[in-house]
């Protein structure tokens, strides 16, 4: 295991650190800094250089302002410059108008996104998630992920 017993500590039932490394069970989380690693939610963490979603490392646009946006599913996170679906940057066209819609969908004033993928052809103004559904709907029809489908 090659851990430092003096600095070794459990974070929770899955994660542990020492002064240099972070473990998820018996697996080392590559490049994670054990000395500065800390949880920000049940599935997101940060260290001095990066963020981790489900223990996948990514470098946010502005680590100092990194936060979780949806506490229920913990799919979306953001900082002052970018928004993320898990560890992937959403290619927003207007960060200031970003809003989460549900079912993995979000939008800004210029585009609709499912997770980190643009929903090409979706009508931004009419796009919504019908109550109790996991599909998108706009004036042109229904959407499953990024694919238009018959309603």
C-alpha angles and dihedrals in degrees: 000000000000095000127155103246093201094059099028115122138163116240095188138324091298107031136060135168142193128188092287113020144041124216131202098198105309093337123095114228100232117242094359112141110229095199095058103025113124137163119247093180138349093286105020129072139167137206132183094288111024150013127243127214113191083345093301109130121232134162113234122215090244113015093182091066098037114140142159115254103192116040094185102060098007092217099128130056131166148181132200092283110027143029124218136205102207102314097335125097113237108229094233120180094201116025094186094061096047117136133172115233103182135252090064093303128125137161145194126202091278107037149019121229136194107205102314096335127094114240097227113212097015116137106239096200096054101031114122143146111245112233112273093008132112095209133085124238133193137160090281097054142272131328131208106192104314096334124098111229135181111266 
